[in-house]
Amino acid sequence: MIVGELNTLPSSGLPAVLNNALTLALAAKPQDKAPGRYDLEGEHLFMNVMTFETQHPAQKKAEMHEQYIDIQLLLSGEERIQFGVAGSARQCEERHVEEDYQLCHDIDTMQTLHMKPGMYAIFMPGEPHKPGCVVTQGEEIKKVVVKVHISLLTA
């Protein structure tokens, strides 16, 4: 997992493909878009804009991906993201190969990240994460999740 703020993106040291993905997503002005999927470079690079109410962590399951890197960028509101390292997911459900996700009920040695607008968190394949958790009380947030296919890291 990598965490950062947009105001330090130019000096973040991110691999070029991840920096480019964030730059393309920001250029598409996700803050002005309705919820939905928007292609940035076809199936290998796209973003999902979403708005939803944060929930208590016990009401949510963690997610993991195999083929896509998740760049979670908070646009408004605050959220906590619970996460763990690769291999820390427990009590996992069936893998949904076509949609590239697997839900899990527990994360061993779980960590928590407090997200504020302008922050991003990057989750690599196999790293469980539970976004959209309340900070102090439920609130509506708007965020964009940029999906980067792992093949772009080796291109």
VMD Tcl script that builds the backbone (N, CA, C; Angstrom):
set m [mol new atoms 465]
animate dup $m
set s [atomselect $m all]
$s set {name element resname resid chain x y z} {
  {N N MET 1 A 0.841 -1.168 0.000}
  {CA C MET 1 A 0.000 0.000 0.000}
  {C C MET 1 A 0.892 1.238 0.000}
  {N N ILE 2 A 0.479 2.193 -0.785}
  {CA C ILE 2 A 1.167 3.476 -0.862}
  {C C ILE 2 A 0.132 4.548 -0.566}
  {N N VAL 3 A 0.496 5.542 0.222}
  {CA C VAL 3 A -0.427 6.640 0.521}
  {C C VAL 3 A 0.271 7.960 0.216}
  {N N GLY 4 A -0.509 8.936 -0.233}
  {CA C GLY 4 A 0.047 10.243 -0.538}
  {C C GLY 4 A -1.039 11.280 -0.678}
  {N N GLU 5 A -0.598 12.500 -0.980}
  {CA C GLU 5 A -1.512 13.609 -1.203}
  {C C GLU 5 A -1.263 14.187 -2.584}
  {N N LEU 6 A -2.341 14.627 -3.226}
  {CA C LEU 6 A -2.226 15.154 -4.581}
  {C C LEU 6 A -1.278 16.346 -4.670}
  {N N ASN 7 A -1.223 17.159 -3.628}
  {CA C ASN 7 A -0.372 18.352 -3.696}
  {C C ASN 7 A 1.118 18.013 -3.718}
  {N N THR 8 A 1.480 16.768 -3.429}
  {CA C THR 8 A 2.883 16.356 -3.515}
  {C C THR 8 A 3.110 15.320 -4.625}
  {N N LEU 9 A 2.123 15.156 -5.497}
  {CA C LEU 9 A 2.217 14.155 -6.559}
  {C C LEU 9 A 3.471 14.308 -7.428}
  {N N PRO 10 A 3.835 15.516 -7.857}
  {CA C PRO 10 A 5.016 15.633 -8.719}
  {C C PRO 10 A 6.317 15.108 -8.085}
  {N N SER 11 A 6.408 15.166 -6.767}
  {CA C SER 11 A 7.625 14.703 -6.096}
  {C C SER 11 A 7.406 13.405 -5.321}
  {N N SER 12 A 6.341 12.679 -5.653}
  {CA C SER 12 A 5.961 11.494 -4.883}
  {C C SER 12 A 6.868 10.294 -5.092}
  {N N GLY 13 A 7.559 10.234 -6.225}
  {CA C GLY 13 A 8.390 9.074 -6.510}
  {C C GLY 13 A 7.601 7.864 -6.974}
  {N N LEU 14 A 6.330 8.054 -7.305}
  {CA C LEU 14 A 5.512 6.939 -7.790}
  {C C LEU 14 A 6.051 6.443 -9.123}
  {N N PRO 15 A 5.901 5.155 -9.401}
  {CA C PRO 15 A 6.231 4.672 -10.747}
  {C C PRO 15 A 5.443 5.473 -11.784}
  {N N ALA 16 A 6.042 5.699 -12.938}
  {CA C ALA 16 A 5.448 6.549 -13.972}
  {C C ALA 16 A 4.025 6.123 -14.325}
  {N N VAL 17 A 3.757 4.826 -14.401}
  {CA C VAL 17 A 2.417 4.371 -14.797}
  {C C VAL 17 A 1.367 4.781 -13.758}
  {N N LEU 18 A 1.699 4.758 -12.483}
  {CA C LEU 18 A 0.742 5.152 -11.446}
  {C C LEU 18 A 0.575 6.670 -11.415}
  {N N ASN 19 A 1.662 7.387 -11.570}
  {CA C ASN 19 A 1.593 8.847 -11.648}
  {C C ASN 19 A 0.740 9.262 -12.847}
  {N N ASN 20 A 0.956 8.612 -13.987}
  {CA C ASN 20 A 0.191 8.893 -15.195}
  {C C ASN 20 A -1.297 8.584 -14.988}
  {N N ALA 21 A -1.598 7.482 -14.323}
  {CA C ALA 21 A -2.990 7.108 -14.076}
  {C C ALA 21 A -3.697 8.175 -13.245}
  {N N LEU 22 A -3.042 8.647 -12.203}
  {CA C LEU 22 A -3.631 9.703 -11.382}
  {C C LEU 22 A -3.774 11.000 -12.175}
  {N N THR 23 A -2.777 11.334 -12.958}
  {CA C THR 23 A -2.818 12.556 -13.769}
  {C C THR 23 A -3.960 12.508 -14.772}
  {N N LEU 24 A -4.140 11.378 -15.452}
  {CA C LEU 24 A -5.242 11.234 -16.406}
  {C C LEU 24 A -6.601 11.317 -15.711}
  {N N ALA 25 A -6.706 10.685 -14.552}
  {CA C ALA 25 A -7.970 10.718 -13.812}
  {C C ALA 25 A -8.301 12.146 -13.396}
  {N N LEU 26 A -7.324 12.874 -12.898}
  {CA C LEU 26 A -7.566 14.252 -12.469}
  {C C LEU 26 A -7.941 15.144 -13.649}
  {N N ALA 27 A -7.309 14.919 -14.809}
  {CA C ALA 27 A -7.610 15.700 -16.007}
  {C C ALA 27 A -9.052 15.470 -16.471}
  {N N ALA 28 A -9.613 14.306 -16.149}
  {CA C ALA 28 A -10.999 13.986 -16.519}
  {C C ALA 28 A -12.012 14.640 -15.570}
  {N N LYS 29 A -11.539 15.352 -14.554}
  {CA C LYS 29 A -12.379 16.080 -13.602}
  {C C LYS 29 A -13.440 15.194 -12.936}
  {N N PRO 30 A -13.013 14.175 -12.188}
  {CA C PRO 30 A -13.980 13.271 -11.552}
  {C C PRO 30 A -14.904 13.974 -10.559}
  {N N GLN 31 A -14.451 15.078 -9.975}
  {CA C GLN 31 A -15.289 15.807 -9.022}
  {C C GLN 31 A -16.548 16.368 -9.681}
  {N N ASP 32 A -16.518 16.538 -11.015}
  {CA C ASP 32 A -17.671 17.071 -11.743}
  {C C ASP 32 A -18.518 15.983 -12.399}
  {N N LYS 33 A -18.112 14.739 -12.263}
  {CA C LYS 33 A -18.797 13.647 -12.951}
  {C C LYS 33 A -19.822 12.967 -12.046}
  {N N ALA 34 A -20.856 12.443 -12.693}
  {CA C ALA 34 A -21.848 11.619 -11.994}
  {C C ALA 34 A -21.208 10.268 -11.690}
  {N N PRO 35 A -21.722 9.562 -10.687}
  {CA C PRO 35 A -21.196 8.232 -10.412}
  {C C PRO 35 A -21.272 7.343 -11.654}
  {N N GLY 36 A -20.228 6.543 -11.837}
  {CA C GLY 36 A -20.174 5.627 -12.965}
  {C C GLY 36 A -18.746 5.326 -13.372}
  {N N ARG 37 A -18.632 4.510 -14.395}
  {CA C ARG 37 A -17.331 4.113 -14.924}
  {C C ARG 37 A -16.963 5.014 -16.105}
  {N N TYR 38 A -15.690 5.414 -16.133}
  {CA C TYR 38 A -15.174 6.261 -17.202}
  {C C TYR 38 A -13.838 5.696 -17.671}
  {N N ASP 39 A -13.751 5.385 -18.968}
  {CA C ASP 39 A -12.503 4.869 -19.525}
  {C C ASP 39 A -11.482 5.989 -19.658}
  {N N LEU 40 A -10.267 5.679 -19.261}
  {CA C LEU 40 A -9.152 6.603 -19.441}
  {C C LEU 40 A -8.268 6.114 -20.576}
  {N N GLU 41 A -8.009 4.802 -20.589}
  {CA C GLU 41 A -7.276 4.141 -21.678}
  {C C GLU 41 A -7.835 2.739 -21.853}
  {N N GLY 42 A -9.116 2.628 -22.052}
  {CA C GLY 42 A -9.757 1.334 -22.286}
  {C C GLY 42 A -9.807 0.457 -21.050}
  {N N GLU 43 A -9.780 -0.844 -21.278}
  {CA C GLU 43 A -9.916 -1.836 -20.204}
  {C C GLU 43 A -8.726 -1.860 -19.245}
  {N N HIS 44 A -7.602 -1.338 -19.677}
  {CA C HIS 44 A -6.407 -1.394 -18.834}
  {C C HIS 44 A -6.276 -0.227 -17.878}
  {N N LEU 45 A -7.024 0.837 -18.120}
  {CA C LEU 45 A -6.956 2.010 -17.249}
  {C C LEU 45 A -8.295 2.745 -17.310}
  {N N PHE 46 A -9.042 2.682 -16.210}
  {CA C PHE 46 A -10.333 3.353 -16.139}
  {C C PHE 46 A -10.584 3.802 -14.712}
  {N N MET 47 A -11.631 4.579 -14.532}
  {CA C MET 47 A -11.953 5.038 -13.178}
  {C C MET 47 A -13.430 4.850 -12.896}
  {N N ASN 48 A -13.713 4.580 -11.639}
  {CA C ASN 48 A -15.078 4.489 -11.141}
  {C C ASN 48 A -15.306 5.651 -10.182}
  {N N VAL 49 A -16.238 6.543 -10.545}
  {CA C VAL 49 A -16.616 7.645 -9.674}
  {C C VAL 49 A -17.792 7.158 -8.841}
  {N N MET 50 A -17.760 7.434 -7.533}
  {CA C MET 50 A -18.825 6.947 -6.659}
  {C C MET 50 A -19.113 7.918 -5.524}
  {N N THR 51 A -20.345 7.896 -5.097}
  {CA C THR 51 A -20.760 8.587 -3.876}
  {C C THR 51 A -21.525 7.567 -3.039}
  {N N PHE 52 A -21.269 7.589 -1.745}
  {CA C PHE 52 A -21.984 6.686 -0.848}
  {C C PHE 52 A -21.796 7.136 0.594}
  {N N GLU 53 A -22.594 6.567 1.472}
  {CA C GLU 53 A -22.549 6.846 2.899}
  {C C GLU 53 A -21.538 5.905 3.553}
  {N N THR 54 A -20.645 6.468 4.364}
  {CA C THR 54 A -19.700 5.616 5.086}
  {C C THR 54 A -20.461 4.762 6.092}
  {N N GLN 55 A -19.886 3.615 6.414}
  {CA C GLN 55 A -20.535 2.663 7.312}
  {C C GLN 55 A -19.555 2.209 8.389}
  {N N HIS 56 A -20.117 1.633 9.440}
  {CA C HIS 56 A -19.294 1.041 10.492}
  {C C HIS 56 A -18.530 -0.136 9.880}
  {N N PRO 57 A -17.262 -0.315 10.205}
  {CA C PRO 57 A -16.470 -1.401 9.609}
  {C C PRO 57 A -17.096 -2.790 9.741}
  {N N ALA 58 A -17.822 -3.036 10.820}
  {CA C ALA 58 A -18.444 -4.350 11.013}
  {C C ALA 58 A -19.507 -4.637 9.957}
  {N N GLN 59 A -20.021 -3.589 9.297}
  {CA C GLN 59 A -21.046 -3.754 8.275}
  {C C GLN 59 A -20.450 -4.003 6.888}
  {N N LYS 60 A -19.130 -3.965 6.788}
  {CA C LYS 60 A -18.471 -4.049 5.488}
  {C C LYS 60 A -17.533 -5.244 5.427}
  {N N LYS 61 A -17.225 -5.662 4.215}
  {CA C LYS 61 A -16.238 -6.705 3.981}
  {C C LYS 61 A -15.042 -6.079 3.266}
  {N N ALA 62 A -13.895 -6.688 3.473}
  {CA C ALA 62 A -12.700 -6.245 2.757}
  {C C ALA 62 A -12.755 -6.789 1.335}
  {N N GLU 63 A -12.044 -6.116 0.431}
  {CA C GLU 63 A -11.969 -6.561 -0.959}
  {C C GLU 63 A -10.505 -6.742 -1.350}
  {N N MET 64 A -10.282 -7.601 -2.315}
  {CA C MET 64 A -8.952 -7.810 -2.889}
  {C C MET 64 A -9.108 -7.977 -4.387}
  {N N HIS 65 A -8.034 -7.693 -5.098}
  {CA C HIS 65 A -8.019 -7.826 -6.550}
  {C C HIS 65 A -6.766 -8.579 -6.965}
  {N N GLU 66 A -6.821 -9.232 -8.120}
  {CA C GLU 66 A -5.663 -9.952 -8.660}
  {C C GLU 66 A -5.072 -9.267 -9.880}
  {N N GLN 67 A -5.905 -8.693 -10.715}
  {CA C GLN 67 A -5.465 -8.156 -11.999}
  {C C GLN 67 A -5.323 -6.637 -12.033}
  {N N TYR 68 A -5.918 -5.951 -11.063}
  {CA C TYR 68 A -5.906 -4.490 -11.080}
  {C C TYR 68 A -5.341 -3.911 -9.795}
  {N N ILE 69 A -4.619 -2.822 -9.943}
  {CA C ILE 69 A -4.177 -1.990 -8.840}
  {C C ILE 69 A -5.310 -0.994 -8.597}
  {N N ASP 70 A -5.653 -0.770 -7.344}
  {CA C ASP 70 A -6.686 0.194 -6.955}
  {C C ASP 70 A -6.016 1.471 -6.470}
  {N N ILE 71 A -6.335 2.592 -7.102}
  {CA C ILE 71 A -5.916 3.890 -6.577}
  {C C ILE 71 A -7.171 4.567 -6.065}
  {N N GLN 72 A -7.316 4.636 -4.756}
  {CA C GLN 72 A -8.494 5.228 -4.133}
  {C C GLN 72 A -8.181 6.682 -3.822}
  {N N LEU 73 A -8.923 7.595 -4.451}
  {CA C LEU 73 A -8.705 9.028 -4.302}
  {C C LEU 73 A -9.965 9.664 -3.730}
  {N N LEU 74 A -9.855 10.233 -2.545}
  {CA C LEU 74 A -11.011 10.839 -1.898}
  {C C LEU 74 A -11.213 12.270 -2.401}
  {N N LEU 75 A -12.423 12.548 -2.864}
  {CA C LEU 75 A -12.764 13.866 -3.402}
  {C C LEU 75 A -13.459 14.754 -2.371}
  {N N SER 76 A -14.369 14.191 -1.569}
  {CA C SER 76 A -15.049 14.970 -0.531}
  {C C SER 76 A -15.460 14.062 0.615}
  {N N GLY 77 A -15.568 14.659 1.798}
  {CA C GLY 77 A -15.881 13.906 3.002}
  {C C GLY 77 A -14.624 13.305 3.603}
  {N N GLU 78 A -14.817 12.442 4.596}
  {CA C GLU 78 A -13.708 11.730 5.227}
  {C C GLU 78 A -14.101 10.270 5.374}
  {N N GLU 79 A -13.093 9.417 5.299}
  {CA C GLU 79 A -13.336 7.985 5.475}
  {C C GLU 79 A -12.121 7.344 6.118}
  {N N ARG 80 A -12.343 6.188 6.672}
  {CA C ARG 80 A -11.239 5.345 7.118}
  {C C ARG 80 A -11.191 4.156 6.167}
  {N N ILE 81 A -9.978 3.742 5.876}
  {CA C ILE 81 A -9.786 2.521 5.100}
  {C C ILE 81 A -9.006 1.557 5.983}
  {N N GLN 82 A -9.591 0.409 6.240}
  {CA C GLN 82 A -8.866 -0.642 6.937}
  {C C GLN 82 A -8.154 -1.470 5.879}
  {N N PHE 83 A -6.933 -1.930 6.184}
  {CA C PHE 83 A -6.164 -2.654 5.180}
  {C C PHE 83 A -5.150 -3.578 5.837}
  {N N GLY 84 A -4.584 -4.438 5.009}
  {CA C GLY 84 A -3.533 -5.337 5.457}
  {C C GLY 84 A -2.572 -5.623 4.319}
  {N N VAL 85 A -1.506 -6.300 4.649}
  {CA C VAL 85 A -0.506 -6.669 3.640}
  {C C VAL 85 A -0.993 -7.884 2.862}
  {N N ALA 86 A -0.361 -8.148 1.737}
  {CA C ALA 86 A -0.693 -9.336 0.939}
  {C C ALA 86 A -0.569 -10.578 1.824}
  {N N GLY 87 A -1.533 -11.443 1.716}
  {CA C GLY 87 A -1.544 -12.671 2.517}
  {C C GLY 87 A -2.241 -12.538 3.858}
  {N N SER 88 A -2.770 -11.349 4.180}
  {CA C SER 88 A -3.393 -11.144 5.493}
  {C C SER 88 A -4.914 -11.306 5.492}
  {N N ALA 89 A -5.507 -11.520 4.328}
  {CA C ALA 89 A -6.964 -11.679 4.248}
  {C C ALA 89 A -7.372 -13.037 4.830}
  {N N ARG 90 A -8.456 -13.049 5.583}
  {CA C ARG 90 A -8.959 -14.266 6.206}
  {C C ARG 90 A -10.453 -14.406 5.906}
  {N N GLN 91 A -10.920 -15.651 5.948}
  {CA C GLN 91 A -12.332 -15.984 5.738}
  {C C GLN 91 A -12.839 -15.371 4.438}
  {N N CYS 92 A -12.169 -15.712 3.352}
  {CA C CYS 92 A -12.510 -15.139 2.052}
  {C C CYS 92 A -13.599 -15.929 1.351}
  {N N GLU 93 A -14.401 -15.208 0.616}
  {CA C GLU 93 A -15.472 -15.802 -0.173}
  {C C GLU 93 A -14.931 -16.190 -1.544}
  {N N GLU 94 A -15.817 -16.697 -2.366}
  {CA C GLU 94 A -15.461 -17.098 -3.727}
  {C C GLU 94 A -14.889 -15.915 -4.508}
  {N N ARG 95 A -13.868 -16.181 -5.317}
  {CA C ARG 95 A -13.253 -15.159 -6.164}
  {C C ARG 95 A -14.138 -14.933 -7.394}
  {N N HIS 96 A -14.364 -13.674 -7.739}
  {CA C HIS 96 A -15.124 -13.297 -8.927}
  {C C HIS 96 A -14.108 -12.884 -9.983}
  {N N VAL 97 A -13.705 -13.848 -10.814}
  {CA C VAL 97 A -12.603 -13.656 -11.758}
  {C C VAL 97 A -12.927 -12.585 -12.789}
  {N N GLU 98 A -14.100 -12.626 -13.386}
  {CA C GLU 98 A -14.461 -11.668 -14.434}
  {C C GLU 98 A -14.458 -10.224 -13.932}
  {N N GLU 99 A -14.945 -10.024 -12.713}
  {CA C GLU 99 A -15.011 -8.670 -12.148}
  {C C GLU 99 A -13.770 -8.328 -11.338}
  {N N ASP 100 A -12.844 -9.271 -11.194}
  {CA C ASP 100 A -11.588 -9.104 -10.474}
  {C C ASP 100 A -11.764 -8.603 -9.040}
  {N N TYR 101 A -12.533 -9.371 -8.259}
  {CA C TYR 101 A -12.587 -9.058 -6.837}
  {C C TYR 101 A -12.902 -10.311 -6.032}
  {N N GLN 102 A -12.502 -10.247 -4.776}
  {CA C GLN 102 A -12.816 -11.276 -3.805}
  {C C GLN 102 A -13.101 -10.557 -2.493}
  {N N LEU 103 A -14.166 -10.931 -1.819}
  {CA C LEU 103 A -14.526 -10.334 -0.535}
  {C C LEU 103 A -14.040 -11.219 0.598}
  {N N CYS 104 A -13.608 -10.576 1.680}
  {CA C CYS 104 A -13.095 -11.293 2.846}
  {C C CYS 104 A -13.692 -10.690 4.104}
  {N N HIS 105 A -13.856 -11.534 5.125}
  {CA C HIS 105 A -14.499 -11.103 6.356}
  {C C HIS 105 A -13.523 -10.547 7.388}
  {N N ASP 106 A -12.234 -10.831 7.235}
  {CA C ASP 106 A -11.279 -10.422 8.260}
  {C C ASP 106 A -9.923 -10.129 7.631}
  {N N ILE 107 A -9.173 -9.246 8.282}
  {CA C ILE 107 A -7.808 -8.918 7.880}
  {C C ILE 107 A -6.918 -9.118 9.096}
  {N N ASP 108 A -5.942 -10.007 8.988}
  {CA C ASP 108 A -5.005 -10.263 10.071}
  {C C ASP 108 A -4.065 -9.064 10.220}
  {N N THR 109 A -3.823 -8.649 11.451}
  {CA C THR 109 A -2.954 -7.504 11.761}
  {C C THR 109 A -3.383 -6.274 10.951}
  {N N MET 110 A -4.659 -5.980 11.037}
  {CA C MET 110 A -5.259 -4.882 10.268}
  {C C MET 110 A -4.707 -3.522 10.704}
  {N N GLN 111 A -4.542 -2.644 9.713}
  {CA C GLN 111 A -4.124 -1.259 9.933}
  {C C GLN 111 A -5.271 -0.348 9.485}
  {N N THR 112 A -5.243 0.910 9.908}
  {CA C THR 112 A -6.285 1.860 9.540}
  {C C THR 112 A -5.671 3.153 9.025}
  {N N LEU 113 A -6.250 3.666 7.954}
  {CA C LEU 113 A -5.815 4.910 7.334}
  {C C LEU 113 A -6.980 5.901 7.358}
  {N N HIS 114 A -6.737 7.110 7.835}
  {CA C HIS 114 A -7.750 8.156 7.875}
  {C C HIS 114 A -7.562 9.011 6.625}
  {N N MET 115 A -8.535 8.943 5.715}
  {CA C MET 115 A -8.463 9.658 4.437}
  {C C MET 115 A -9.231 10.975 4.514}
  {N N LYS 116 A -8.591 12.016 3.965}
  {CA C LYS 116 A -9.213 13.331 3.826}
  {C C LYS 116 A -9.164 13.708 2.347}
  {N N PRO 117 A -9.987 14.663 1.913}
  {CA C PRO 117 A -9.984 15.043 0.495}
  {C C PRO 117 A -8.577 15.385 -0.002}
  {N N GLY 118 A -8.269 14.885 -1.199}
  {CA C GLY 118 A -6.963 15.126 -1.794}
  {C C GLY 118 A -5.946 14.044 -1.486}
  {N N MET 119 A -6.311 13.081 -0.657}
  {CA C MET 119 A -5.407 11.963 -0.350}
  {C C MET 119 A -5.726 10.792 -1.272}
  {N N TYR 120 A -4.693 10.022 -1.567}
  {CA C TYR 120 A -4.884 8.794 -2.325}
  {C C TYR 120 A -4.202 7.641 -1.599}
  {N N ALA 121 A -4.750 6.451 -1.804}
  {CA C ALA 121 A -4.175 5.218 -1.282}
  {C C ALA 121 A -4.128 4.224 -2.433}
  {N N ILE 122 A -2.980 3.609 -2.624}
  {CA C ILE 122 A -2.792 2.668 -3.726}
  {C C ILE 122 A -2.647 1.272 -3.144}
  {N N PHE 123 A -3.528 0.378 -3.578}
  {CA C PHE 123 A -3.511 -1.010 -3.119}
  {C C PHE 123 A -3.109 -1.901 -4.272}
  {N N MET 124 A -2.059 -2.669 -4.061}
  {CA C MET 124 A -1.558 -3.591 -5.069}
  {C C MET 124 A -2.389 -4.869 -5.039}
  {N N PRO 125 A -2.329 -5.667 -6.109}
  {CA C PRO 125 A -3.051 -6.935 -6.107}
  {C C PRO 125 A -2.687 -7.776 -4.876}
  {N N GLY 126 A -3.713 -8.379 -4.287}
  {CA C GLY 126 A -3.519 -9.234 -3.123}
  {C C GLY 126 A -3.550 -8.508 -1.795}
  {N N GLU 127 A -3.605 -7.178 -1.791}
  {CA C GLU 127 A -3.654 -6.424 -0.541}
  {C C GLU 127 A -5.117 -6.150 -0.175}
  {N N PRO 128 A -5.605 -6.759 0.917}
  {CA C PRO 128 A -7.008 -6.545 1.298}
  {C C PRO 128 A -7.215 -5.126 1.812}
  {N N HIS 129 A -8.352 -4.544 1.449}
  {CA C HIS 129 A -8.691 -3.205 1.900}
  {C C HIS 129 A -10.202 -3.078 2.041}
  {N N LYS 130 A -10.585 -2.317 3.064}
  {CA C LYS 130 A -12.002 -2.094 3.376}
  {C C LYS 130 A -12.234 -0.585 3.402}
  {N N PRO 131 A -12.555 -0.001 2.238}
  {CA C PRO 131 A -12.791 1.443 2.178}
  {C C PRO 131 A -14.191 1.804 2.656}
  {N N GLY 132 A -14.409 3.113 2.824}
  {CA C GLY 132 A -15.750 3.602 3.137}
  {C C GLY 132 A -16.179 3.410 4.568}
  {N N CYS 133 A -15.234 3.287 5.495}
  {CA C CYS 133 A -15.582 3.132 6.908}
  {C C CYS 133 A -15.721 4.504 7.565}
  {N N VAL 134 A -16.606 4.601 8.547}
  {CA C VAL 134 A -16.864 5.872 9.231}
  {C C VAL 134 A -15.621 6.358 9.961}
  {N N VAL 135 A -15.527 7.684 10.080}
  {CA C VAL 135 A -14.486 8.286 10.907}
  {C C VAL 135 A -15.069 8.491 12.300}
  {N N THR 136 A -16.106 9.307 12.426}
  {CA C THR 136 A -16.785 9.481 13.715}
  {C C THR 136 A -18.272 9.146 13.597}
  {N N GLN 137 A -18.856 9.492 12.458}
  {CA C GLN 137 A -20.260 9.164 12.183}
  {C C GLN 137 A -20.420 9.030 10.674}
  {N N GLY 138 A -21.481 8.370 10.252}
  {CA C GLY 138 A -21.708 8.186 8.827}
  {C C GLY 138 A -21.847 9.510 8.107}
  {N N GLU 139 A -21.243 9.610 6.936}
  {CA C GLU 139 A -21.368 10.805 6.108}
  {C C GLU 139 A -21.227 10.393 4.657}
  {N N GLU 140 A -21.783 11.210 3.771}
  {CA C GLU 140 A -21.652 10.927 2.348}
  {C C GLU 140 A -20.268 11.372 1.875}
  {N N ILE 141 A -19.631 10.503 1.124}
  {CA C ILE 141 A -18.340 10.835 0.542}
  {C C ILE 141 A -18.426 10.689 -0.974}
  {N N LYS 142 A -17.528 11.369 -1.651}
  {CA C LYS 142 A -17.365 11.188 -3.085}
  {C C LYS 142 A -15.915 10.830 -3.311}
  {N N LYS 143 A -15.710 9.798 -4.112}
  {CA C LYS 143 A -14.357 9.350 -4.386}
  {C C LYS 143 A -14.270 8.798 -5.790}
  {N N VAL 144 A -13.053 8.614 -6.240}
  {CA C VAL 144 A -12.804 7.964 -7.514}
  {C C VAL 144 A -11.815 6.838 -7.252}
  {N N VAL 145 A -12.076 5.693 -7.855}
  {CA C VAL 145 A -11.154 4.571 -7.780}
  {C C VAL 145 A -10.610 4.356 -9.192}
  {N N VAL 146 A -9.331 4.604 -9.331}
  {CA C VAL 146 A -8.661 4.414 -10.617}
  {C C VAL 146 A -8.157 2.978 -10.655}
  {N N LYS 147 A -8.527 2.254 -11.705}
  {CA C LYS 147 A -8.157 0.846 -11.861}
  {C C LYS 147 A -7.047 0.751 -12.913}
  {N N VAL 148 A -5.898 0.226 -12.509}
  {CA C VAL 148 A -4.726 0.111 -13.372}
  {C C VAL 148 A -4.397 -1.369 -13.527}
  {N N HIS 149 A -4.471 -1.890 -14.741}
  {CA C HIS 149 A -4.168 -3.301 -14.969}
  {C C HIS 149 A -2.686 -3.544 -14.695}
  {N N ILE 150 A -2.400 -4.672 -14.037}
  {CA C ILE 150 A -1.012 -4.946 -13.651}
  {C C ILE 150 A -0.057 -5.069 -14.829}
  {N N SER 151 A -0.588 -5.379 -16.018}
  {CA C SER 151 A 0.273 -5.485 -17.195}
  {C C SER 151 A 0.938 -4.155 -17.532}
  {N N LEU 152 A 0.327 -3.043 -17.115}
  {CA C LEU 152 A 0.896 -1.732 -17.422}
  {C C LEU 152 A 2.182 -1.467 -16.622}
  {N N LEU 153 A 2.381 -2.190 -15.528}
  {CA C LEU 153 A 3.609 -2.030 -14.749}
  {C C LEU 153 A 4.814 -2.593 -15.473}
  {N N THR 154 A 4.584 -3.551 -16.343}
  {CA C THR 154 A 5.700 -4.183 -17.046}
  {C C THR 154 A 5.779 -3.768 -18.500}
  {N N ALA 155 A 4.871 -2.869 -18.913}
  {CA C ALA 155 A 4.852 -2.433 -20.323}
  {C C ALA 155 A 5.984 -1.475 -20.622}
}
mol reanalyze $m
mol bondsrecalc $m
mol representation Tube
mol addrep $m
